[in-house]
Amino acid sequence: MSKSDIRITIAFPLKRVACALASLFFANSVFGQSDSAIPASVTVQLNESKDFLSVPPVLSNDSNSSANPANAASLFAPVTKSDTPKIYTKGAPSGPIEMDLRQLWNELKLNNPQLSSLRESYLSAKATVPQINAPANPQVGLVWSGMPVNSPFALGGANTPTPQNPNGISSNNAISIAQPFQFPGKKSLASDIANTNAEALLAQSESTYLQLGAQLSTLYYTALASQKQLQVLKESVMRLEMIKNVAKARYTNNAAAYVEYLNAQVAQSAAQADQFNVERQLSVALNNINTLVGRHSREKLILRGDVRRAMNSVPTLLELEDYAETSHPSLKSSALQLEAARKGVDLAKKAYLPDFQVIGSSFTPRGPFSANNGAMFYQLELDLIIPLYFFTKEKYGVEQAQRSQAAAEAGNISNRQQIVLAVNSAYATYEQAKSQAQFLKERQVPQADAAYKVGLTQYSNNGQGFNDLLTAQTQLRSLEVQLALAESNLLQAQAVLLVTSGKEPF
């Protein structure tokens, strides 16, 4: 509503009317100057002041913005030098940065410390896979058995020559190499389990990314709602300035009490005081957004969003449930954990199979203290490492793996139920927020606006309804603030609904 929508006719002398209009224009210029006192660090830039918070932000076509839609699967690509997060060394820049919701999500993906930690944990888990699949290390041994006769190292004459062994019972040196082997299939299955667990960790990280994104979207729309409230309060201050000047003009003409002017002035001051509280809320929201996307909390941020395009078309509940059951990262993680548990049972059963060890030795009858030389000969040994003690360890290992599989199956079912329930709850919240926003926009706000216009017209024409006019103005301001909050809640509910089903909200 603008001031041009109201026609004020007062039966006062021309000179008094001119004085009243001059004071009105002077007051408007004063308040226009006072509006510029909002600090830049708590400024949210909108494309049109009259728009409602009913659509997602317009995406920038600049070359610096991301051309491809954000994808949770690309969150955990291998870290290179170019995309290594700089969150621990970044300082606060001097100038403000302008971002829309998608750019904020991209910043979240790259620089949020929690996501950086999860990304490194995933890469660490992936690095264990080739270690598990690598062969066991060989063992190299050196045997020194040519001891002098009756020397202390000969273990008390054990090396004394006899007619059967003129050179003693032991006068050989040997080099041996032992290589252990597991039963075929054990290592490959163990490495496959480790790789599956790493992929489950990746899916959990993607789920965390969506949760943090939902929190970011909530803060984003809360900041836009605060900006909309500031706009409503500024318009309320202007309306109260009109009422105050009309009351002053009527008082000058002895047509109204001076207390009416004072009451209008008090109401105007209350609206200005409300602006200070909303500006503080906006500042806190921007600080939280900066921290969430890995930037310094005191960095200057301008949120860009076109709120003219109202609410995106949301899929039906059945479509969202189907998508969640097939594509939600949390369900993908639980399915991978179940797969790893089943492979763990197969690996536990393979523990009944023996392992092997091959030993190759090279002997020579030349002692370190003797000059005799002889031909070298070789020895090959094959060892079996078999489970003993009535397979006790292996039996309980299989039972442990089967219990883990049963727990993973139950957890997968429970996780699926929780996801579907969360989608249903989020959809109900979205429908309720949509109904409330539509009711305020289509009925209550227009009715309050009409009541204010009628009250102002009557009071301007020497009517007596000052209290009614003040009440109508207060009610209009309250409903406009409620509408801003309702539309913000609607967009927050829409973002939470899409994230709950495993989608990004744009």
ZASE-952822 format. One record per residue: residue in three letters; x, y, z of N, C-alpha, C in turn. Coordinates in steps of 0.02 Angstrom, whole numbers, plus 50000, padded with zeros to 5 digits. Layout:
REM ZASE-952822
AlaXYZXYZXYZ ...
REM end
This chain:
REM ZASE-952822
Met500424994150000500005000050000500445006250000 Ser500325011049961500695017349959500245022949980 Lys500565028549993500175034250017499725037149963 Ser499895035749901499485038249847498815034849842 Asp498745029149876498115025449875497585028749919 Ile497755033749959497295036650008497175043949990 Arg496555045749986496375052649973496135055950038 Ile496485060950059496345064350122496035071150106 Thr495445072250129495115078750119494935081550187 Ile495195087350203495075090550267494815097550254 Ala494285099250287493975105750276494315111050320 Phe494955112250307495345117350344495505122950295 Pro495695128550321495925134050278496535131950238 Leu496635135150181497175133250135497855133950168 Lys497965139150206498615140250237498775134550285 Arg498285132450326498415127050374498545120450339 Val498185119250283498305113150245499005113050217 Ala499225118750191499905119150164500425117850218 Cys500315120550277500785119350332500805112050351 Ala500225108850352500205101750370500565097550319 Leu500455098850254500795095050202501545096250204 Ala501755102350218502485103750222502795099850279 Ser502455099650337502725095650393502735088350377 Leu502235085950338502225078950319502825077150276 Phe502965081350225503535079950181504195080550218 Phe504235085350264504855085950303504965079850346 Ala504435077350378504505071350421504705065350379 Asn504415064750318504595059050276505325059250257 Ser505585065250243506295065650225506735063950284 Val506525065850344506915064050404506935056550414 Phe506355053350407506345046150417506705042650360 Gly506695045350300507085042450246507825042550261 Gln508065047950295508755048150314508905043250371 Ser508455042550417508575037950472508585030750450 Asp508255029250393508245022350369508925020050344 Ser509365024650325510015022750299510515021050352 Ala510305021050415510775019650469510885012350482 Ile510555007950443510645000750453511344998850432 Pro511734995550474512424993750455512434989050395 Ala512974989550355513024985450295513084978150311 Ser513344976550369513434969550386512784965950400 Val512254969650408511604966450421511104968450368 Thr511334969150306510904971150251510724965150208 Val510094964350194509864959250148509544962850089 Gln509814961650030509584965249971509054961349935 Leu508484964449923507934961349887507834964949821 Asn507524961449774507424964349708506834969149706 Glu506344968149749505764972449748505484972849818 Ser505344978849840505144979749910504454977149925 Lys504024976549874503344974449886503234967049880 Asp503764963249868503674956149854503594952249918 Phe503264946549912503184942149968503724936749966 Leu503854934050025504344928550029504004922150009 Ser503934921049945503554915149924503904911149870 Val504514912749852504864908849801505594908249821 Pro505934903349792506654902849805507024908449770 Pro507644909549787508014915149759508164914149685 Val508254919649649508464919349579509194917249575 Leu509344912849530510034910449524510424915149479 Ser511034916649499511444921249460511714917749399 Asn511764921549343512044919049281512764921249272 Asp513074923749326513764925949320514214920049308 Ser514804921649281515294916349267515584913549330 Asn515544917449385515824914949447515374909949482 Ser514744909849464514274905249496514334898449465 Ser514084893449502514134886549479513644885449422 Ala513894882449368513464881249310513044875049318 Asn513304870249352512934864049361512604863949428 Pro512024860749434511684860349498512124856649549 Ala512064858749612512444855349665512194848349672 Asn512654843849683512484836749689512824834049750 Ala512434830949794512734828249856513254823049842 Ala513194819349786513674814049771514364816949754 Ser514384823249732515024826349715515354829649775 Leu515044829049832515314832449891515984829649912 Phe516074823349903516664820149931517124817549876 Ala517244821549825517734819849776518424820249808 Pro518914816649780519584816849810519854823949815 Val520134825549871520374832349885521004833549845 Thr521024838949807521624841049771521844847849797 Lys522394850049770522664856449794522204862249780 Ser521824861649725521394867249705520774867849749 Asp520514862249776519904862649815520014861049889 Thr520634861549912520764860549983520464866250022 Pro520054864850074519734870350111520244874950143 Lys520094881450143520524886450173520204889450236 Ile519784885550269519374888350323519784890250383 Tyr520374887350391520764888850450521234894750440 Thr521294897250379521744902750366521394908750337 Lys520744908350324520384913850293520274919450343 Gly520394925550323520244931350364519624934850340 Ala519414939850378518814943550359518984948450303 Pro518644948050244518794952650190518524959650205 Ser518754964450167518554971350180517864972950151 Gly517694970150094517064971950062516534966650071 Pro515894968450061515354963550068515334958750010 Ile515074952850022514994947649971514254946349962 Glu514034945949900513334944849885513234937649863 Met512764934149893512644927149879511894925649879 Asp511714920649838511034917949842511074911149877 Leu510504907749880510474901649918510924896149889 Arg510934895549823511354890249793512084891649805 Gln512294897849800512994899349814513174897949887 Leu512704899149932512824897550002512904890050012 Trp512504886049976512574878849981513254876549954 Asn513484879749901514144877949874514694879749924 Glu514634885549956515124887250008515104882350066 Leu514504880350083514424875250136514774868850117 Lys514694866750055514984860350033515744860550034 Leu516034866250018516754866650011517104868350077 Asn516794872650118517164875650173516904874050243 Asn516334870650248516094868950315516584864150349 Pro516824865650410517324861350441517074854450458 Gln516434853750475516174847050489516174842750427 Leu515984845550370515994841750308516714840350286 Ser517164844950299517874843650283518144837850324 Ser517944837550387518164831950430517884825350404 Leu517244825250385516944819150359517264817050293 Arg517434822050251517754820450188518434817150199 Glu518814819850246519474816850260519404809950292 Ser518884809050333518774802350362518604797250308 Tyr518214799350259518044794750204518674792950164 Leu519084797950148519694796550111520174792150152 Ser520184793150217520584788850260520344781650259 Ala519674780750261519404773950258519544770750190 Lys519514774550136519674771750071520404769650066 Ala520844773150102521554771450099521714764850134 Thr521254762350175521374755950209521234750050163 Val520864750950109520674745450066521274742150032 Pro521724745949999522304742649970522774739750022 Gln522784742550082523204739650134522974732650153 Ile522304731950159522034725350178522144720350122 Asn522104722450060522164717950004522894716249987 Ala523364719850016524074718550002524294711950033 Pro524774708250001525014702050031525394703250095 Ala525454698150136525814698650199526554699550186 Asn526894702750233527614703850226527994697350234 Pro528514696150193528924690050201529384690550261 Gln529634684950284530094684550340530764681650315 Val531304685150329531974683050309532364681150371 Gly532664674950371533034672550429533744670450410 Leu534214671150457534914669050450535084664350506 Val535324658150488535494652950537536264652450539 Trp536544653050598537274652450609537374646550656 Ser537614640950630537674634950672538374632050673 Gly538884635150642539564632450644539954635050703 Met539824632350762540134634550825540804630950836 Pro541294634150868541924630650885541794625050935 Val542224620150932542144614350976542224616551048 Asn541774614051090541774615451162541754622851180 Ser541544626951133541484634051149540834635251187 Pro540794640851223540154642251258539564642851211 Phe539694645151149539144645851102538904639151075 Ala539304633851088539114627151064538664623551113 Leu538434627151163537954624351211538244618251247 Gly538864619251275539144614151319539334607751284 Gly539694608251230539944602151197539454598951150 Ala538914602351137538434599451091538714598951020 Asn539254602751008539554602750941540214598750940 Thr540334594450991540954590550995540964585250940 Pro541524584550905541564579450851541484572350880 Thr541184568250842541084561150859541274557050798 Pro541364550450808541534546250749541004546650695 Gln540394547350715539874548050664539874554950632 Asn540064560150671540064567050646540744570150663 Pro541244568950620541914571450637541924579150645 Asn541504582650610541494589950614540984592750663 Gly540704588450703540194590650749539504589650721 Ile539014589950765538334588450742538034594350704 Ser538304600350708538014606150674538574610650651 Ser538644611350588539154615850561538904618850495 Asn538284620750495537984623450434537744630650446 Asn537774634550393537444641150391536864640750343 Ala536324644450358535734644150315535404651050311 Ile535104652450254534694658250243533994655850224 Ser533484658350259532794656050246532344662050233 Ile531864660950189531354665950173530674662650182 Ala530244665650224529584662950238529054667850214 Gln528574665350177528034669450151527364666450173 Pro526994669950218526334667350237525804669250185 Phe525304664850177524754665950131524104664250167 Gln523594668550155522934666750180522574662450128 Phe522064658950152521674654750106521384659250050 Pro521394656949988521154661149933520444663749945 Gly520364670349937519714673549945519644677450010 Lys520064676050060519994679450124520174686850118 Lys520754688250089520974695250085520514699350041 Ser520324696549984519894700349938519224701849971 Leu518954697050009518324698150042518394703350098 Ala518944703050135519054707950189519134715050160 Ser519494715650104519564722250073518904724750044 Asp518494720050019517834722049993517394724650050 Ile517434721550108517054723850166517284730850187 Ala517944731950187518204738550205517974743850155 Asn517974742150091517744746850041517004748450048 Thr516604743350064515884744450074515754748950134 Asn516134747850188516064752150247516264759350231 Ala516784760250189516984766950170516434770450130 Glu516104766750085515564769650046514964771250091 Ala514854767150142514324768750191514484775150228 Leu515124776150244515324782450276515214788350230 Leu515334787450165515204792750117514454794550116 Ala514034789450116513304790750116513094794450180 Gln513384792550236513234796150299513454803450294 Ser514014804550262514254811450254513794815450209 Glu513524812350157513044815750114512414817450152 Ser512204812950197511614814450238511744820350285 Thr512344820650313512534826350355512544832850315 Tyr512774832350254512774838250209512064840850198 Leu511594836450187510894838650178510614841650242 Gln510784838750299510534841450362510804848450375 Leu511454849450363511734856150371511444860950319 Gly511294858450259510984862650209510284864750230 Ala509914860350262509244862250287509314867750340 Gln509804867050383509924872350433510114878850399 Leu510524878550347510714884550310510104887750276 Ser509674883750246509084886450214508624889850264 Thr508554886850323508144889850376508414896750396 Leu509074897150405509374903650422509294908650366 Tyr509354906350305509284910750246508584913850244 Tyr508074909650250507394912350246507214916250308 Thr507524914650365507414918650425507694925750415 Ala508274926150384508564932750370508134936750322 Leu507874933450270507424936950224506784939150259 Ala506534935050305505944937050343506084943150387 Ser506674943350416506854949250456506884955450413 Gln507154954750353507174960450308506464962750289 Lys506024957850278505324959550262504994963050321 Gln505154960950382504884964250441505134971450445 Leu505764972450429506024979350429505654983650379 Gln505494980950321505114984650272504424986350298 Val504094981550330503424982750357503444988150411 Leu503944987850454503994992750508504134999750481 Lys504545000150428504665006650398504025009550368 Glu503645005450335503005007850308502525009750364 Ser502545006050420502125007750477502325014550506 Val502975015850508503205022350533502955028050487 Met502965026850422502705031850376501955032950385 Arg501585027450394500865028250404500715032150469 Leu501095030550521500995034050585501205041350579 Glu501685042750536501855049750524501275053550492 Met500935050050446500335053150416499805054350469 Ile499675049350510499165050150562499355055750610 Lys499995056050627500225061150675500125068250646 Asn500275068950582500195075550552499455077450545 Val499045072650529498325074050526498065076050595 Ala498275072450647498065074150715498305081050735 Lys498915082750714499175089350731498785094850695 Ala498625093450632498225098450595497535099250626 Arg497225093850646496565094250678496615097850745 Tyr497145096550782497225100050846497305107550835 Thr497675109250783497755116350768497095119650752 Asn496635115850722495975118450704495465117350759 Asn495715115250819495275113950876494755108550861 Ala494955103850818494495098450801494695091850834 Ala495235091650872495455085550904495865087350965 Ala495905082651012496305083751072497045082651058 Tyr497455086051097498175085451087498435078451104 Val498055074851147498265068151166498265063351106 Glu497855064851056497845060550996498515061150959 Tyr498785067150955499435068050924499975064450964 Leu499925064951031500425061551073500385053951066 Asn499775051351063499705044151055499985041750988 Ala499875045550936500165043750871500935043950874 Gln501205048750910501925049250917502205043350956 Val501855041351008502075035551048502065029151006 Ala501525028250967501485022350924502045022250872 Gln502215028150847502755028550798503425026750830 Ser503545029050889504165027250925504205019850940 Ala503635016850956503625009550968503805005750905 Ala503565008050847503735004750784504475005450769 Gln504765011250785505485012150774505885007750822 Ala505645006950883505995002550930505984995250906 Asp505414993350876505384986550848505894985550792 Gln506044990750755506544990150703507224988150731 Phe507404990950789508054989450818508104981950836 Asn507564979250863507564972150881507634967650819 Val507264969550766507304965550704507994966050672 Glu508294971950674508974972650647509464968250685 Arg509374967750750509814963350789509704956050770 Gln509084954050761508954947150739509264945750671 Leu509234950550626509524949750560510284949050565 Ser510594953050608511314952650617511524945750644 Val511154943150692511314936550720511234931050667 Ala510704931550625510594926650573511174926650522 Leu511414932650504511964933050456512614930250486 Asn512724931550550513314928650583513284921050583 Asn512694918250596512624910950595512734908150525 Ile512484911650474512584909350405513324909350389 Asn513684914650406514404914950393514774909250426 Thr514604907850488514944902450524514784895750492 Leu514164894750471513974888250443514314886850377 Val514434891950337514764890850272515514891450276 Gly515794891650336516514891650344516844898350337 Arg516474903850343516754910550339516794913650408 His517164919050414517204922550477516524925450493 Ser516334925150556515664927250575515554934750564 Arg516094938650564516014945850556516094948150484 Glu516154943450437516194945450367515534948450345 Lys515584953350300514974956650275514654952350222 Leu514004951350228513644946950183512994950250162 Ile512864950150097512234952550069511884946550037 Leu511284945050060510914939450032510504941749973 Arg510604938449917510234940249857509684935249845 Gly509074937749834508514933349821507944937049787 Asp507654933949738507074936749705506464933149733 Val506064936849771505504933649806504854934649769 Arg504894936649705504274937549667503974930949645 Arg504414926149628504154919749606503984915549668 Ala503344914549679503134911249740503244903849735 Met503164900749791503244893749806503304889149746 Asn503834885649746503934880649694503414875149700 Ser503274872049644502814866249647503174860449681 Val502874858149734503164852749773502864846149750 Pro503274840849742503004834349723502494831849774 Thr502104827049753501614824149798501954820149853 Leu501564818349903501844814549959502094807749936 Leu501714804349893501934797749869502584798249830 Glu502644803449789503264804249751503854805449797 Leu503754809449848504304810849895504484804549935 Glu503994800649955504134794449991504524789549947 Asp504314788849884504664784349838505384786649827 Tyr505474793149819506154795649809506584794549871 Ala506294795749929506674794749991506884787450000 Glu506444782849984506594775749993507114773149943 Thr507204776649888507684774349838508324778449836 Ser508304784749858508874789149848509124792749910 His508804791849966509034795550025509724792950047 Pro510204797450060510874795250079510884791150143 Ser510454792550190510444788750252510234781450240 Leu509734780450197509534773650180510074770150139 Lys510414773950096510964771050058511514768750105 Ser511644772650157512154770750205511964764450243 Ser511344764050266511134758050303511124751950258 Ala510954752750194510974747050148511684744650137 Leu512164749250133512864747250125513124743950189 Gln512914746350246513114743150309512834736050313 Leu512214735150290511934728350288512314723950241 Glu512504726550183512904722650136513574720650166 Ala513894725350200514534723750233514444718550288 Ala513884718850324513764713850377513664706850346 Arg513334706350290513244699850258513904697050232 Lys514314701450205514974699150184515404697250245 Gly515274700550301515644698650362515484691650385 Val514864689350374514694682350391515084677550347 Asp515124679050282515514674750237516244674550257 Leu516514680350277517214680450298517324676550362 Ala516844677050408516904673250471516894665750458 Lys516494663450411516474656350394517124654050362 Lys517464658450327518104656650296518654655750348 Ala518524657750410519024656750463519144649350477 Tyr518664644950459518764637750467519284634950419 Leu519414638650365519894636250315520604637850337 Pro521094633450324521774634650347522134639950306 Asp522634642850337523094647350302523744643650288 Phe524174646650248524784643350226525394647550241 Gln525964643950241526614647350246527124643250207 Val527484646450163528004643250122528674645950146 Ile529144641250160529804643050184530314640050137 Gly530754644150110531314641850069531974643150105 Ser532404637950109533034638550146533614636450101 Ser534194639450114534824637750079535354636250130 Phe535654630150128536144627850177536824627050143 Thr537354627950182538044626650160538434623850219 Pro538854618550210539254615750266539884619750277 Arg539844626250279540434630250290540324634550352 Gly540684633150404540604636850466540994643350463 Pro540814648150505541164654550504541884654150529 Phe542044648850566542724648150593543094642250562 Ser542854639550507543184633850475543304635650402 Ala543804632350373544004633850304543714628850255 Asn543344623850279543084618750234542524621850191 Asn542494619850130541994621950083541614615950058 Gly540974616750047540574611250022540024613849978 Ala539694609349946539154611349902538554613649942 Met538184618649914537584621049946536984616649927 Phe536524616149973535914612549958535324616549986 Tyr534724615249959534134619249972533584615050003 Gln533124618750035532564615450069531934619650060 Leu531384616450045530744619750037530244616750087 Glu529904621250123529444619050175528754622250165 Leu528234618350171527544620850166527194619450232 Asp526944624850264526604624250328525874625850320 Leu525454622550359524744623850363524584626650432 Ile524224632250433524014635250496523274633550503 Ile523144628650545522464626050550522154628350616 Pro521504629550616521174631350679521134625450727 Leu521304626650789521304621350840520784622850893 Tyr520844619250947520404620051006519674619450986 Phe519534614450945518844612650927518464618350894 Phe518814622450857518514627950819518114632850864 Thr518344633850926517974638150972517964645450947 Lys518564647950930518604654950908518204655950844 Glu518264651350798517924652150733517164651650742 Lys516944647150785516224646350795515914652750823 Tyr516224655650873515954661750902516064667750857 Gly516564667450814516654672750765516084672850714 Val515864666850693515284666450648514654668850683 Glu514574667050745513974669350782513974676950789 Gln514564679850803514604687050809514424690450743 Ala514664687750688514514690650623513764690150607 Gln513464684450624512754683650611512334688350654 Arg512544689450716512184694250759512254701350730 Ser512844703050705512944709550675512504710450613 Gln512434705050575512004705450516511274706450536 Ala511054702950588510364703850611510254710950636 Ala510754713650672510684720550696510664725550638 Ala511074724350586511074728650528510404728350491 Glu510114722450486509464721750452508924725550491 Ala508914724750557508424728350597508534735950593 Gly509174738050594509314745150588509114747950521 Asn509184744050468508984746350402508234747250398 Ile507854742550426507124743150426506904749150468 Ser507214749950527507044755650570507214762250536 Asn507784762550504507984768750470507494770450413 Arg507274765350376506804766550323506134769150351 Gln505914766250406505294768550436505354775750461 Gln505924777450491506024784150517506044789250461 Ile506354787450405506394792150349505694793450320 Val505304788150311504634788950284504204793050332 Leu504264791650397503894795450446504094802850446 Ala504744804050439504974811050437504714814650375 Val504674811250318504394814250258503664815950269 Asn503284811350299502574812750313502494818650359 Ser502894819050412502844824550460503024831150426 Ala503564831150387503774837250353503254839550302 Tyr502934834750269502414836550221501814839650256 Ala501624836850314501064839750351501234846850375 Thr501854847950398502064854650418502044859450359 Tyr502264857050301502254861250241501534863150222 Glu501074858450223500374859950206500074864950255 Gln500224864150319499964868850369500244875850358 Ala500904876350345501204882850333500924886050269 Lys500794881950219500514884550156499814887350167 Ser499404883750204498724886150217498724892650258 Gln499164892950308499194898950349499424905050308 Ala499934904050266500174909650225499644911950175 Gln499294907250145498774909150097498204912850132 Phe498014910550191497464913850228497644921050246 Leu498264922050269498474928850287498514933250225 Lys498774930650171498884934650111498234936350075 Glu497774931650073497174932550033496594935650072 Arg496584935050138496004937450176496194942450229 Gln496614940550278496704944850336497064951350320 Val497604950950282497974957150267497564961850223 Pro497224959550171496794964250133496234967350176 Gln495944963450220495414966150263495694971450311 Ala496284970150340496584975050385496784981250348 Asp497024980550286497214986350246496594990650229 Ala496044987250213495434990950199495184994650261 Ala495214991350319494994994550381495425000650397 Tyr496065000250384496505006050397496345011750351 Lys496225010350287496065015650239495405019150257 Val494905015150276494265018150295494345022450358 Gly494705019850406494805023650468495185030150456 Leu495695029950413496075036050398495645041150361 Thr495245038750314494815043250276494305046650322 Gln493985042750365493495045550411493805050450459 Tyr494365048650486494695053150534494935059550500 Ser495155058950438495385064950402494815069650386 Asn494215066950381493625071050366493255072950429 Asn493635074750480493355077150543492945071850580 Gly493125065450568492805060150606493105059650676 Gln492805055750719493025055050788493365048450803 Gly493505044350753493765037650765494525037250768 Phe494845041350810495575041050814495815034450843 Asn495505032150897495715025850927495605020050879 Asp495045020350842494925015150793495455015250738 Leu495655021250717496175021850666496845019050691 Leu497005020750753497635018350781497625010750789 Thr497055008150810496985000850816497034997450748 Ala496725000450697496754997550630497464997550603 Gln497835002950616498525003350593498954998150629 Thr498854997350694499234992450731499074985350708 Gln498434984150695498234977550671498524976150602 Leu498534981050559498824980150493499574978550497 Arg499914982250539500634980950547500754973850575 Ser500354971850623500434965250653500314959750601 Leu499784960550561499634955450511500154955250455 Glu500424961050437500944961050386501584957550411 Val501734958650474502304955050504502164947550507 Gln501564945750527501374938650528501414935550458 Leu501224939350408501264936750340501994935550319 Ala502424940250336503144939250320503414932950355 Leu503224932150418503454926150455503144919850427 Ala502494920250407502164914350380502464912150314 Glu502634917050271502944915150208503644912450218 Ser504004915350267504654912550284504594905450310 Asn504104904250354503994897550380503814892650324 Leu503434895150275503244890950218503854888850179 Leu504304893550164504894891850126505374887450166 Gln505404888650231505804884250273505524877150274 Ala504864876650279504544869950279504654866550212 Gln504624870350158504744867450092505454864850086 Ala505944868750110506644866450107506754860350150 Val506474860350211506554854650255506214848450225 Leu505644849250193505304843650161505734840450107 Leu506014844550063506434841850010507064838550037 Val507364841750087507974838850116507814832250152 Thr507244831950185507054825850220506964820050172 Ser506734821450112506664816250062507304814950023 Gly507844818650038508494817450006508634821949948 Lys508254827349939508364832049884508684838449910 Glu509014841949863509234848749879508664853649862 Pro508564858949901507964863149893508014868249838 Phe508304866549782508314871149725508454867249662 
REM end
